[in-house]
Amino acid sequence: MKMARAEAPSLRDYIASAPAARFFWHRATSVCFTDLVHGTSLGGQLADLAGRSVLLATASQLTAALALVELDGRARRITVLPPDAEADHLGALIEAAEIDAVVIEHGAPPNAAFDLPVCVACAPSIVPTEIVPPARLRTEWVLLTSGTTGVPKMVMHDLAGLTAAMAVRSPADGAAVWGTFYDIRRYGGLQIFLRAVLGGASLVLSSAGEPVADHLARLARHGVTHLSGTPSHWRRALMSPAIRTIAPRYVRLSGEIADQAILDSLRAVFPQASVGHAYASTEAGVAFDVNDGLAGFPAAFVGCVRDGVEMKVVDDSLRIRSPRTASRYVGAKRSALAEDDGFVDTGDMVEQRGDRYYFVGRKDGIINIGGLKVHPEEIEAVINRHPQVRMSLVRSRQSPITGSIVVADVVLKSEEESAPTRQIQVKDDILKLCRDALPRHKVPAAISFVPTLAVAATGKLARRYG
């Protein structure tokens, strides 16, 4: 297969232009990633990866971050394997992406499931190297989508599209420290990794299984200035007293609907910070940022071209056309990503109210109540308005009469609100909010107070229906 030569900078080029001593900070260790200009974390087999289609399958985000810098511009293709990928799907993914090499964790035993010609170990350290880089390639980036059953879909990006919404470092950016609750092997986390590299900033990586308070303490210790996560990430963080130990200049939300309650809560905790929410998806790329403190987005964004991005709404579904979208699905059966007119159907449903559009839920997340459609997220946004509610999850429960009814699991902000007598009052208040704002069939038939809600590896609420 003919390999395209690079016409734009690689990640290594951005590293070379970064201020000295920029770090990837992980839970147990850290690495000065600017040392990669004169070294490698991939050992003596670095040259073996040139021109190959590489599966990035390291266990740690730290080694994943180092390997991404080294592979971009060297490998023909990088397929980024998220930590929650099913082992049973590896064979299908390897075949679809034409993978012929794998990067694993230093010290990890070779995985027989890979069965690939080249297996290279990545270490959480950088050693000097005399290897002369090959001619730089325009590396293809393959990312796995989430939210599907069976073998995940894979989409093709390149570095130019992944970074099209980002500004390259200016001299004033050198003191920035990015942090994220995401895993960088998913689209949302990868965006923050790339923002840090292009911005000449250090990055505090998250760690699976790390208590929220410990993660916040690490963010504080390293002086985080820019912090990103899903609304669910942020709601969990706001439940920890350690949230008061950080003072970011910029707070960013993406990945889920950012309702007014979470935006107002973050503004109250970080009054000096700029609070913004972004819309992006693995297929459609980054579409826009909203920084006016309000949920939803201006209706003026639709029907025009802004920063190369064009949006339209068809049957209440948001559709996007831009140079930031993935070029195609990977695999013979999934070659068409955009429609004939170049728009990608995001599957995210919106509703216009006045001069603003609001997200109401996913097309594939609708639940049926007596033949009527219900978006769980729309009801959650109402419940979350209650001053004592930290977060909520709406789902359906079987009913012999209507087939399904709406029920809600609710996490309260303080333990004192959990007293039985107080719960009765809060429940009545929530139901009144819902009755005042929603049609009758969307009002929860039952409300349960729970200590916590499960968050999936993607950072989104783990939803279940039925």
C-alpha positions as CSV (number, residue, x, y, z in Angstrom):
1,M,0.0,0.0,0.0
2,K,1.3,3.4,-0.9
3,M,1.9,5.7,2.1
4,A,1.1,9.4,2.0
5,R,4.0,11.7,3.0
6,A,3.1,14.2,5.7
7,E,2.4,17.8,4.6
8,A,1.6,19.1,8.1
9,P,3.5,19.0,11.4
10,S,3.6,15.7,13.4
11,L,3.2,15.5,17.2
12,R,7.0,15.3,17.5
13,D,7.3,18.6,15.7
14,Y,4.9,20.2,18.3
15,I,6.9,18.6,21.1
16,A,10.1,20.1,19.6
17,S,8.7,23.6,19.7
18,A,7.3,23.3,23.3
19,P,8.8,25.1,26.3
20,A,11.3,23.0,28.1
21,A,10.3,20.4,30.8
22,R,6.7,19.7,29.9
23,F,5.3,16.7,31.7
24,F,2.8,13.9,31.5
25,W,1.8,13.3,35.2
26,H,0.3,10.0,36.0
27,R,-0.9,8.6,39.3
28,A,2.3,6.8,40.2
29,T,5.0,8.5,38.1
30,S,5.6,11.3,35.6
31,V,7.6,11.7,32.4
32,C,9.1,14.8,30.9
33,F,7.6,14.3,27.5
34,T,9.8,17.0,25.8
35,D,12.7,14.6,26.3
36,L,11.1,12.6,23.4
37,V,12.8,15.1,21.1
38,H,16.1,13.3,21.8
39,G,14.9,9.9,23.1
40,T,12.4,7.1,22.8
41,S,10.1,5.1,25.1
42,L,9.8,2.3,22.5
43,G,13.3,0.9,22.9
44,G,15.5,-0.7,20.2
45,Q,12.5,-1.8,18.1
46,L,11.4,1.7,17.3
47,A,12.5,1.4,13.6
48,D,10.4,-1.7,13.2
49,L,7.2,0.3,13.4
50,A,7.9,2.6,10.5
51,G,5.2,2.4,7.9
52,R,3.1,-0.2,9.8
53,S,-0.5,-0.3,10.9
54,V,0.0,-0.3,14.6
55,L,-2.5,-1.3,17.4
56,L,-1.8,0.8,20.5
57,A,-2.7,-1.6,23.3
58,T,-0.8,-0.4,26.4
59,A,-2.3,-0.8,29.8
60,S,-1.4,2.7,31.0
61,Q,-2.4,6.1,29.8
62,L,1.1,7.3,30.4
63,T,2.7,4.9,28.0
64,A,-0.2,5.4,25.6
65,A,0.6,9.2,25.6
66,L,4.3,8.6,24.9
67,A,3.6,6.1,22.2
68,L,1.2,8.4,20.4
69,V,3.9,11.0,20.1
70,E,6.3,8.5,18.7
71,L,3.9,6.8,16.3
72,D,2.4,9.9,14.7
73,G,4.4,10.6,11.5
74,R,6.2,7.2,11.7
75,A,3.4,4.6,11.5
76,R,1.1,4.4,8.5
77,R,-1.9,4.0,10.8
78,I,-2.5,4.0,14.6
79,T,-5.5,2.2,16.0
80,V,-6.1,3.3,19.5
81,L,-7.5,0.6,21.7
82,P,-9.6,1.9,24.7
83,P,-9.1,0.2,28.1
84,D,-12.7,-1.3,28.1
85,A,-12.4,-3.0,24.7
86,E,-13.6,-6.6,24.7
87,A,-10.9,-9.2,24.1
88,D,-13.3,-11.2,22.0
89,H,-13.4,-8.3,19.5
90,L,-9.6,-8.1,19.0
91,G,-9.5,-10.4,16.0
92,A,-12.2,-8.5,14.1
93,L,-10.6,-5.2,14.9
94,I,-7.1,-6.3,13.8
95,E,-8.5,-7.6,10.5
96,A,-10.6,-4.6,9.7
97,A,-7.8,-2.1,10.4
98,E,-5.2,-4.3,8.6
99,I,-3.0,-4.2,11.7
100,D,0.5,-5.7,11.5
101,A,2.1,-4.5,14.6
102,V,1.2,-3.9,18.3
103,V,2.6,-1.7,21.0
104,I,2.1,-3.1,24.5
105,E,3.2,-2.2,28.0
106,H,6.9,-2.8,29.0
107,G,7.0,-5.9,31.2
108,A,3.6,-7.2,30.0
109,P,3.7,-10.8,28.5
110,P,2.9,-10.9,24.7
111,N,-0.8,-11.5,24.1
112,A,-1.3,-14.5,21.9
113,A,-4.6,-12.9,20.7
114,F,-2.6,-10.3,18.8
115,D,-0.5,-12.8,16.7
116,L,1.2,-10.0,14.8
117,P,4.5,-9.8,13.1
118,V,5.9,-7.0,15.3
119,C,5.3,-6.5,19.0
120,V,7.0,-3.5,20.6
121,A,7.0,-2.7,24.3
122,C,6.6,0.9,25.5
123,A,8.2,1.9,28.8
124,P,7.1,4.7,31.2
125,S,10.6,6.3,30.7
126,I,12.5,7.9,27.9
127,V,16.0,6.8,26.9
128,P,18.4,8.6,24.5
129,T,18.4,7.2,21.0
130,E,20.6,7.5,17.9
131,I,17.9,6.3,15.6
132,V,17.3,8.6,12.6
133,P,13.6,9.1,12.0
134,P,12.3,7.8,8.6
135,A,10.6,10.2,6.2
136,R,7.6,11.5,8.0
137,L,4.2,10.0,7.0
138,R,0.7,11.4,7.2
139,T,-0.5,8.9,9.8
140,E,-4.1,7.7,9.9
141,W,-5.7,7.6,13.3
142,V,-8.4,4.9,13.9
143,L,-10.6,5.4,16.9
144,L,-13.3,3.1,18.3
145,T,-16.8,4.5,18.9
146,S,-18.7,3.8,22.1
147,G,-22.4,3.0,22.8
148,T,-22.8,0.1,20.5
149,T,-23.2,-3.6,21.1
150,G,-21.0,-6.2,19.4
151,V,-17.8,-5.3,17.6
152,P,-17.3,-1.5,18.0
153,K,-17.3,0.7,14.9
154,M,-14.0,2.2,14.0
155,V,-13.6,5.6,12.3
156,M,-10.7,7.1,10.4
157,H,-9.2,10.5,11.3
158,D,-6.0,12.3,10.6
159,L,-4.1,14.7,12.9
160,A,-5.2,17.7,10.9
161,G,-8.8,16.9,11.4
162,L,-8.4,16.0,15.1
163,T,-6.7,19.3,15.8
164,A,-8.6,21.6,13.5
165,A,-10.5,23.2,16.4
166,M,-7.3,23.9,18.4
167,A,-4.9,26.9,18.4
168,V,-1.2,26.2,18.4
169,R,0.8,27.4,21.3
170,S,1.6,31.0,21.8
171,P,4.3,32.3,24.2
172,A,1.7,33.1,26.9
173,D,0.5,29.4,27.0
174,G,3.7,28.0,28.4
175,A,2.5,28.0,32.0
176,A,-0.8,26.1,31.2
177,V,-1.4,22.7,32.9
178,W,-4.2,20.7,31.4
179,G,-6.1,18.0,33.4
180,T,-8.8,15.6,32.4
181,F,-11.1,13.1,34.0
182,Y,-11.3,11.3,30.6
183,D,-9.1,8.4,29.4
184,I,-7.1,9.8,26.5
185,R,-7.8,6.6,24.5
186,R,-11.3,7.8,23.8
187,Y,-12.1,10.7,21.6
188,G,-12.9,13.2,24.4
189,G,-9.7,12.4,26.3
190,L,-7.6,12.4,23.1
191,Q,-8.8,15.9,22.4
192,I,-7.4,17.1,25.7
193,F,-4.1,15.2,25.1
194,L,-3.7,16.9,21.8
195,R,-4.7,20.3,23.2
196,A,-1.9,19.9,25.8
197,V,0.7,18.9,23.2
198,L,-0.2,21.6,20.7
199,G,-0.5,24.2,23.4
200,G,2.9,23.4,24.9
201,A,1.3,22.5,28.2
202,S,1.8,19.7,30.7
203,L,-1.0,17.2,31.3
204,V,-2.3,15.5,34.4
205,L,-3.6,12.1,33.3
206,S,-6.5,10.3,35.0
207,S,-6.1,6.8,36.4
208,A,-8.7,4.0,36.4
209,G,-9.9,3.2,39.9
210,E,-8.4,6.3,41.5
211,P,-10.7,7.8,44.1
212,V,-12.0,11.2,43.0
213,A,-10.5,13.0,46.0
214,D,-7.1,11.6,45.2
215,H,-7.3,12.7,41.6
216,L,-8.4,16.2,42.6
217,A,-5.4,16.3,45.0
218,R,-3.1,15.4,42.2
219,L,-4.6,18.1,40.0
220,A,-4.1,20.6,42.8
221,R,-0.5,19.5,43.5
222,H,0.4,20.1,39.8
223,G,-1.4,23.4,39.6
224,V,-4.0,22.5,37.0
225,T,-5.2,25.6,35.0
226,H,-7.5,23.9,32.4
227,L,-9.7,21.0,33.3
228,S,-12.1,18.9,31.2
229,G,-14.6,16.1,31.8
230,T,-18.2,15.0,31.1
231,P,-21.0,16.5,33.2
232,S,-21.1,13.2,35.1
233,H,-17.4,13.5,35.8
234,W,-18.0,17.0,37.2
235,R,-21.0,16.0,39.2
236,R,-19.0,13.3,41.0
237,A,-16.1,15.8,41.5
238,L,-18.5,18.3,43.1
239,M,-19.5,15.7,45.7
240,S,-15.9,15.7,47.0
241,P,-14.7,18.4,49.5
242,A,-11.4,18.2,47.6
243,I,-13.0,20.2,44.8
244,R,-12.1,23.3,46.8
245,T,-8.4,22.5,46.5
246,I,-8.2,23.3,42.7
247,A,-8.6,26.7,41.0
248,P,-8.6,26.2,37.3
249,R,-8.8,29.2,34.9
250,Y,-10.8,27.2,32.4
251,V,-13.5,24.5,33.0
252,R,-14.7,22.5,30.1
253,L,-17.6,20.0,29.7
254,S,-18.3,17.7,26.8
255,G,-19.5,14.2,26.0
256,E,-23.0,14.5,27.6
257,I,-25.7,17.2,27.8
258,A,-24.5,20.1,29.9
259,D,-27.7,21.2,31.6
260,Q,-28.1,24.6,33.3
261,A,-27.8,23.0,36.8
262,I,-24.3,21.7,36.3
263,L,-23.2,24.9,34.6
264,D,-24.5,27.0,37.5
265,S,-22.9,24.7,40.0
266,L,-19.5,25.0,38.4
267,R,-19.8,28.8,38.1
268,A,-20.6,28.9,41.9
269,V,-17.5,26.8,42.8
270,F,-15.1,28.5,40.3
271,P,-16.3,32.1,40.0
272,Q,-13.1,33.3,38.5
273,A,-13.0,30.5,35.8
274,S,-14.3,30.5,32.3
275,V,-16.9,27.7,32.1
276,G,-17.6,26.3,28.7
277,H,-19.2,23.2,27.1
278,A,-18.3,21.7,23.8
279,Y,-20.1,19.5,21.3
280,A,-18.1,16.7,19.7
281,S,-18.4,13.1,18.7
282,T,-16.0,10.5,17.5
283,E,-17.6,10.5,14.0
284,A,-18.5,14.2,13.6
285,G,-15.5,15.7,15.4
286,V,-15.6,19.0,17.3
287,A,-18.5,21.1,16.1
288,F,-18.6,24.1,18.5
289,D,-17.9,25.5,22.0
290,V,-20.4,27.5,24.0
291,N,-18.9,29.9,26.6
292,D,-21.9,32.1,27.5
293,G,-22.8,30.2,30.6
294,L,-26.1,28.8,29.2
295,A,-27.2,25.3,28.3
296,G,-27.8,24.5,24.7
297,F,-26.4,26.6,21.8
298,P,-27.6,29.7,19.8
299,A,-29.9,28.9,16.9
300,A,-27.7,31.1,14.8
301,F,-25.1,28.3,14.8
302,V,-27.5,26.3,12.5
303,G,-27.7,27.0,8.7
304,C,-24.4,28.8,8.3
305,V,-20.7,28.0,8.1
306,R,-18.7,28.8,11.3
307,D,-15.0,28.0,11.4
308,G,-15.5,25.6,8.6
309,V,-18.4,23.8,10.4
310,E,-21.9,23.7,9.0
311,M,-24.9,22.3,10.9
312,K,-28.5,21.6,10.1
313,V,-31.4,19.9,11.9
314,V,-33.4,17.2,10.1
315,D,-36.3,15.4,11.9
316,D,-35.0,17.0,15.2
317,S,-31.6,15.3,14.7
318,L,-28.4,17.4,14.6
319,R,-26.3,16.9,11.4
320,I,-22.8,18.2,10.9
321,R,-20.5,18.8,7.9
322,S,-16.9,19.9,8.4
323,P,-13.3,19.1,7.8
324,R,-13.1,17.8,11.4
325,T,-15.4,14.8,10.8
326,A,-13.9,11.3,10.4
327,S,-13.3,10.4,6.7
328,R,-14.9,7.0,6.9
329,Y,-15.7,3.9,8.8
330,V,-12.9,1.3,8.8
331,G,-13.9,-2.1,7.3
332,A,-15.5,-3.1,4.1
333,K,-19.0,-3.1,5.5
334,R,-18.7,0.3,7.1
335,S,-17.2,2.5,4.4
336,A,-19.9,5.2,4.3
337,L,-19.9,7.6,7.2
338,A,-21.5,10.8,5.8
339,E,-24.6,11.1,3.8
340,D,-24.6,12.0,0.1
341,D,-24.5,15.7,0.9
342,G,-21.5,15.3,3.2
343,F,-23.4,15.7,6.5
344,V,-23.0,13.3,9.4
345,D,-26.1,12.4,11.3
346,T,-25.0,12.6,14.9
347,G,-28.1,10.9,16.4
348,D,-28.3,13.7,19.0
349,M,-31.8,15.1,19.2
350,V,-32.4,18.8,19.6
351,E,-35.3,21.1,20.2
352,Q,-35.5,24.8,19.4
353,R,-36.9,27.1,22.1
354,G,-36.8,30.7,21.1
355,D,-33.4,31.7,19.8
356,R,-31.7,28.6,21.2
357,Y,-31.4,24.9,20.6
358,Y,-31.3,22.4,23.5
359,F,-30.2,18.8,23.4
360,V,-32.9,16.5,24.6
361,G,-31.3,13.1,24.2
362,R,-30.1,10.4,21.8
363,K,-32.2,9.0,18.9
364,D,-31.3,5.5,20.1
365,G,-32.0,6.3,23.7
366,I,-35.7,7.0,23.5
367,I,-37.9,5.0,25.8
368,N,-41.6,4.3,25.0
369,I,-44.3,5.1,27.5
370,G,-47.7,3.9,26.3
371,G,-46.7,4.7,22.7
372,L,-45.3,8.1,23.6
373,K,-41.6,9.0,23.2
374,V,-39.5,10.0,26.2
375,H,-35.9,11.3,26.3
376,P,-34.5,10.4,29.7
377,E,-32.0,13.4,29.5
378,E,-34.9,15.9,29.2
379,I,-36.4,14.7,32.5
380,E,-33.0,14.6,34.2
381,A,-32.4,18.2,33.3
382,V,-35.6,19.1,35.2
383,I,-34.8,17.0,38.2
384,N,-31.3,18.4,38.4
385,R,-32.7,21.9,38.8
386,H,-33.7,21.0,42.4
387,P,-31.1,22.7,44.7
388,Q,-30.6,19.5,46.7
389,V,-30.0,17.2,43.7
390,R,-26.5,16.5,42.6
391,M,-27.3,14.1,39.7
392,S,-30.0,11.8,38.4
393,L,-30.7,9.0,36.0
394,V,-34.0,8.4,34.4
395,R,-34.9,5.0,33.1
396,S,-38.0,2.9,32.2
397,R,-39.5,0.1,34.3
398,Q,-42.0,-2.5,33.0
399,S,-45.6,-1.8,33.7
400,P,-48.6,-4.2,32.9
401,I,-50.7,-1.3,31.9
402,T,-48.6,1.0,29.7
403,G,-45.7,-1.4,29.0
404,S,-43.3,1.0,30.7
405,I,-43.2,3.8,33.2
406,V,-40.6,6.4,33.9
407,V,-38.6,6.1,37.1
408,A,-35.7,8.1,38.4
409,D,-32.7,7.4,40.6
410,V,-31.5,10.5,42.4
411,V,-28.2,11.4,44.2
412,L,-28.6,14.2,46.7
413,K,-26.0,16.8,47.5
414,S,-25.7,16.3,51.3
415,E,-26.2,13.5,53.7
416,E,-28.6,15.5,55.9
417,E,-31.0,15.5,53.0
418,S,-31.1,11.7,53.2
419,A,-33.2,11.6,56.4
420,P,-36.5,9.9,55.7
421,T,-38.6,12.8,56.6
422,R,-36.5,15.2,54.5
423,Q,-36.6,12.8,51.5
424,I,-40.4,12.9,51.4
425,Q,-40.3,16.7,51.1
426,V,-37.5,16.6,48.4
427,K,-39.4,13.9,46.5
428,D,-42.6,16.0,46.5
429,D,-40.6,19.0,45.3
430,I,-39.0,17.1,42.5
431,L,-42.4,15.8,41.3
432,K,-43.8,19.3,41.4
433,L,-40.9,20.6,39.3
434,C,-41.6,17.8,36.8
435,R,-45.3,18.4,36.7
436,D,-44.8,22.1,36.1
437,A,-42.3,21.5,33.3
438,L,-43.2,18.3,31.5
439,P,-46.1,16.5,29.9
440,R,-47.9,14.0,32.2
441,H,-46.3,10.9,30.6
442,K,-42.8,12.2,31.3
443,V,-43.3,12.7,35.0
444,P,-41.6,10.0,37.0
445,A,-43.9,7.4,38.5
446,A,-41.3,6.6,41.2
447,I,-38.2,8.3,42.6
448,S,-35.5,6.4,44.4
449,F,-32.6,8.1,46.3
450,V,-29.3,6.4,45.8
451,P,-25.8,7.1,47.2
452,T,-24.1,7.1,43.7
453,L,-24.7,6.4,40.1
454,A,-22.5,4.3,37.9
455,V,-20.4,6.1,35.3
456,A,-19.1,4.1,32.3
457,A,-15.5,4.1,31.1
458,T,-16.4,6.8,28.6
459,G,-17.3,9.1,31.5
460,K,-21.0,9.0,30.7
461,L,-23.8,7.8,32.9
462,A,-24.2,4.0,32.5
463,R,-27.7,3.8,31.2
464,R,-30.0,0.9,31.1
465,Y,-33.5,0.6,29.8
466,G,-36.3,-1.8,30.6
